[in-house]
Amino acid sequence: MEWLTDPNLWIAFLTLTALEIVLGIDNIVFISVLVGRLAESERDRARRFGLLLAMGSRIALLFSLVWIMGLTAPLFSALGQEISGRDLILIGGGLFLLWKSVHEIHASLEGPGEGDTGAGQAGAATFGSVIAQIAVIDIVFSLDSVITAVGMTGNLSVMIAAVLVSVGVMMVAAKPIGEFVDAHPTVKILALSFLVLVGVTLIAEGFGTKFPKGYIYFAMAFSVAVEFLNIRMRRDAARPVRLRHRLGDEPPRES
């Protein structure tokens, strides 16, 4: 319990927790989109199970730091670029994210309507298939998260504590975010577009091109802010128009 009295470790813990929450935004968006394909009664359970999987995969990777560090060793070269095990995971995860995002966009825009039967209905996806897809992408997002944690502090207990706290925060935020995405189709398409962007950056990082995360998150935050303004304008436009009256005149009576 030495770290309880060490201010440097507390600073590392708070900073790492904040970074874990930020890095978990992608995960929350992905889980929110996937659980939206389930029946209403299964969404909360799938959401909690998916975040528990994220926590479990991150902690498991933290306990296998030697293996994680070994993933950075080059395995082969392609197009003049050395490819490591970590690069293969990032490229594979990015391709999966691209495929899934484009598939969901297509299903949302050109799939069967609400009254139709078929794969386009929300309840058509099975609980097992959704959890399996969450587990796959959790590994990719956890790898990025764990490498960040190892770079910040070498204290395993601090890293695990930061993961536990960040996942707890994400569990609280996941439901309202998911419900908001489900209630606003344009936000869902925007979220899927974010996932396309994340997939492209994962593939680029796998081939050795680094993208500063701050640029990506700023673009996401700016787009969300613009969409919030659009939602508010549409809501205000639906209200009845009331004419202003001059000072001294009686206001018009409602019939």
C-alpha positions as CSV (number, residue, x, y, z in Angstrom):
1,M,0.0,0.0,0.0
2,E,3.0,2.3,-0.5
3,W,1.2,4.1,-3.4
4,L,-1.5,5.3,-1.1
5,T,0.9,7.8,0.5
6,D,2.9,8.6,-2.7
7,P,1.6,11.8,-4.4
8,N,3.4,10.9,-7.7
9,L,1.5,7.6,-7.9
10,W,-1.8,9.4,-7.2
11,I,-1.1,11.9,-10.0
12,A,-0.3,8.9,-12.3
13,F,-3.5,7.2,-11.2
14,L,-5.7,10.3,-11.8
15,T,-4.1,11.0,-15.2
16,L,-4.3,7.4,-16.3
17,T,-7.9,7.1,-15.2
18,A,-8.8,10.2,-17.3
19,L,-7.0,8.8,-20.3
20,E,-8.7,5.4,-19.9
21,I,-12.1,7.1,-19.9
22,V,-11.2,9.1,-23.0
23,L,-9.8,6.0,-24.8
24,G,-13.0,4.2,-23.8
25,I,-15.2,6.6,-25.7
26,D,-14.7,4.5,-28.9
27,N,-15.7,1.4,-27.0
28,I,-18.9,3.0,-25.6
29,V,-19.9,4.2,-29.0
30,F,-19.3,0.7,-30.6
31,I,-21.2,-1.1,-27.8
32,S,-24.1,1.4,-28.0
33,V,-24.5,0.8,-31.7
34,L,-24.3,-3.0,-31.3
35,V,-26.8,-3.3,-28.4
36,G,-29.2,-1.2,-30.4
37,R,-29.7,-4.2,-32.6
38,L,-31.0,-6.3,-29.7
39,A,-34.4,-6.5,-28.1
40,E,-35.2,-3.8,-25.5
41,S,-35.1,-6.3,-22.7
42,E,-31.6,-7.5,-23.5
43,R,-29.8,-4.2,-24.1
44,D,-28.9,-3.3,-20.5
45,R,-27.5,-6.9,-19.9
46,A,-25.5,-6.8,-23.1
47,R,-24.2,-3.3,-22.3
48,R,-23.0,-4.3,-18.8
49,F,-21.5,-7.6,-20.1
50,G,-19.7,-5.8,-22.9
51,L,-18.1,-3.3,-20.5
52,L,-17.2,-6.2,-18.1
53,L,-15.5,-7.9,-21.0
54,A,-13.6,-4.7,-21.7
55,M,-12.4,-4.5,-18.1
56,G,-11.5,-8.2,-18.0
57,S,-9.5,-8.0,-21.3
58,R,-7.5,-4.9,-20.1
59,I,-6.7,-6.5,-16.7
60,A,-5.7,-9.8,-18.4
61,L,-3.4,-7.9,-20.8
62,L,-1.9,-6.0,-17.9
63,F,-0.9,-9.3,-16.3
64,S,0.8,-10.4,-19.5
65,L,3.1,-7.4,-19.9
66,V,6.0,-9.5,-21.1
67,W,3.8,-10.9,-24.0
68,I,2.5,-7.4,-24.8
69,M,6.0,-6.0,-25.1
70,G,6.9,-9.0,-27.3
71,L,4.2,-8.0,-29.7
72,T,6.3,-5.0,-30.8
73,A,9.0,-7.2,-32.2
74,P,9.0,-7.3,-36.1
75,L,7.6,-10.5,-37.6
76,F,8.0,-9.7,-41.3
77,S,8.3,-6.9,-43.8
78,A,5.7,-5.7,-46.3
79,L,6.0,-2.8,-48.7
80,G,9.2,-1.7,-46.9
81,Q,7.4,-1.6,-43.5
82,E,8.2,-4.0,-40.6
83,I,5.0,-5.6,-39.3
84,S,4.8,-6.8,-35.7
85,G,2.2,-8.8,-33.8
86,R,0.7,-5.5,-32.4
87,D,0.5,-4.1,-36.0
88,L,-1.4,-7.2,-37.2
89,I,-3.9,-6.8,-34.3
90,L,-4.4,-3.1,-35.1
91,I,-4.8,-3.8,-38.8
92,G,-7.2,-6.7,-38.2
93,G,-9.2,-4.7,-35.7
94,G,-9.4,-1.7,-38.0
95,L,-10.6,-3.8,-40.9
96,F,-13.3,-5.3,-38.7
97,L,-14.4,-1.9,-37.5
98,L,-14.6,-0.6,-41.0
99,W,-16.6,-3.6,-42.2
100,K,-19.0,-3.4,-39.2
101,S,-19.5,0.4,-39.4
102,V,-20.2,0.4,-43.1
103,H,-22.5,-2.6,-42.7
104,E,-24.5,-0.8,-39.9
105,I,-24.7,2.4,-42.0
106,H,-26.1,0.4,-44.9
107,A,-28.6,-1.4,-42.7
108,S,-29.7,1.9,-41.2
109,L,-30.2,3.7,-44.5
110,E,-31.2,1.0,-46.9
111,G,-32.2,-1.9,-44.7
112,P,-35.8,-3.1,-44.2
113,G,-38.2,-0.6,-42.6
114,E,-39.6,-0.7,-39.1
115,G,-42.7,-2.6,-40.1
116,D,-40.8,-5.1,-42.3
117,T,-39.6,-8.5,-41.2
118,G,-36.0,-9.6,-41.6
119,A,-32.5,-8.8,-40.5
120,G,-33.1,-5.1,-40.2
121,Q,-35.2,-5.3,-37.1
122,A,-33.6,-4.4,-33.8
123,G,-34.3,-7.7,-32.3
124,A,-32.9,-9.7,-35.2
125,A,-29.4,-9.8,-33.7
126,T,-28.7,-12.5,-31.2
127,F,-27.2,-11.8,-27.8
128,G,-24.3,-14.2,-28.4
129,S,-23.4,-12.6,-31.7
130,V,-23.4,-9.1,-30.2
131,I,-21.2,-10.2,-27.3
132,A,-18.8,-12.0,-29.6
133,Q,-18.3,-8.8,-31.7
134,I,-17.9,-6.7,-28.6
135,A,-15.2,-9.2,-27.4
136,V,-13.3,-8.9,-30.6
137,I,-13.1,-5.1,-30.7
138,D,-12.5,-5.0,-26.9
139,I,-9.1,-6.7,-27.5
140,V,-8.1,-4.1,-30.0
141,F,-9.2,-1.1,-27.9
142,S,-7.7,-2.8,-24.8
143,L,-4.3,-3.2,-26.5
144,D,-4.1,0.6,-27.2
145,S,-5.2,1.3,-23.6
146,V,-2.7,-1.0,-21.9
147,I,0.2,0.2,-24.0
148,T,-0.7,3.8,-22.9
149,A,-0.9,2.6,-19.3
150,V,2.5,0.9,-19.4
151,G,4.1,4.0,-20.9
152,M,2.8,6.1,-18.0
153,T,3.5,4.0,-15.0
154,G,5.1,0.7,-14.2
155,N,3.0,0.1,-11.1
156,L,0.6,-2.7,-11.8
157,S,-1.8,-1.9,-8.9
158,V,-2.2,1.7,-10.1
159,M,-2.9,0.5,-13.6
160,I,-5.6,-2.0,-12.5
161,A,-7.2,0.6,-10.2
162,A,-7.4,3.1,-13.0
163,V,-9.0,0.5,-15.3
164,L,-11.6,-0.4,-12.6
165,V,-12.5,3.2,-12.0
166,S,-12.7,4.1,-15.7
167,V,-14.9,1.1,-16.5
168,G,-17.1,2.1,-13.6
169,V,-17.5,5.5,-15.1
170,M,-18.2,4.0,-18.5
171,M,-20.9,1.8,-17.1
172,V,-22.7,4.8,-15.7
173,A,-22.4,6.7,-19.0
174,A,-23.1,3.9,-21.4
175,K,-26.8,3.6,-20.9
176,P,-27.7,7.3,-21.4
177,I,-25.3,7.5,-24.4
178,G,-26.9,4.4,-25.9
179,E,-30.4,5.6,-25.4
180,F,-29.6,9.0,-26.9
181,V,-28.0,7.4,-29.9
182,D,-31.1,5.1,-30.4
183,A,-33.5,8.1,-30.1
184,H,-31.7,10.2,-32.7
185,P,-31.0,8.5,-36.1
186,T,-28.6,11.3,-37.2
187,V,-26.5,10.8,-34.1
188,K,-26.3,7.1,-34.8
189,I,-25.0,7.7,-38.3
190,L,-22.5,10.2,-36.9
191,A,-21.4,7.6,-34.3
192,L,-20.9,5.1,-37.1
193,S,-18.9,7.6,-39.0
194,F,-16.7,8.1,-36.0
195,L,-16.1,4.3,-36.0
196,V,-15.1,4.4,-39.7
197,L,-12.6,7.1,-38.8
198,V,-11.3,5.1,-35.8
199,G,-11.0,2.0,-38.1
200,V,-8.9,4.0,-40.7
201,T,-6.6,5.3,-37.9
202,L,-6.1,1.8,-36.5
203,I,-5.1,0.5,-40.0
204,A,-2.8,3.5,-40.5
205,E,-1.1,2.9,-37.1
206,G,-0.7,-0.8,-38.0
207,F,1.3,0.4,-41.0
208,G,3.4,2.7,-38.9
209,T,1.6,6.0,-39.5
210,K,0.8,7.8,-36.2
211,F,-2.3,9.9,-35.8
212,P,-2.5,12.2,-32.8
213,K,-5.6,11.2,-30.8
214,G,-6.3,14.8,-29.9
215,Y,-7.1,15.6,-33.5
216,I,-9.6,12.7,-33.8
217,Y,-11.4,13.5,-30.5
218,F,-11.6,17.2,-31.4
219,A,-13.2,16.4,-34.7
220,M,-15.7,14.0,-32.9
221,A,-16.5,16.6,-30.2
222,F,-17.0,19.4,-32.8
223,S,-19.3,17.2,-34.9
224,V,-21.3,16.2,-31.8
225,A,-21.6,19.9,-30.8
226,V,-22.9,20.8,-34.3
227,E,-25.5,18.0,-34.2
228,F,-26.7,19.1,-30.7
229,L,-27.4,22.5,-32.2
230,N,-29.3,20.9,-35.1
231,I,-31.3,18.8,-32.7
232,R,-32.2,21.9,-30.6
233,M,-33.1,23.9,-33.8
234,R,-35.4,21.1,-35.0
235,R,-37.1,20.9,-31.6
236,D,-37.6,24.7,-31.5
237,A,-39.0,24.7,-35.0
238,A,-41.7,22.3,-33.9
239,R,-43.0,24.7,-31.4
240,P,-46.0,27.0,-32.4
241,V,-45.1,30.5,-33.5
242,R,-46.3,33.3,-31.2
243,L,-46.5,36.9,-32.5
244,R,-45.1,39.7,-30.4
245,H,-47.5,42.5,-29.5
246,R,-46.7,46.2,-29.1
247,L,-46.4,47.8,-25.7
248,G,-49.9,48.8,-24.4
249,D,-51.7,46.4,-26.7
250,E,-53.5,43.4,-25.2
251,P,-51.8,40.1,-26.1
252,P,-53.8,38.0,-28.5
253,R,-56.2,35.6,-26.8
254,E,-55.9,31.9,-27.6
255,S,-59.0,30.4,-29.0
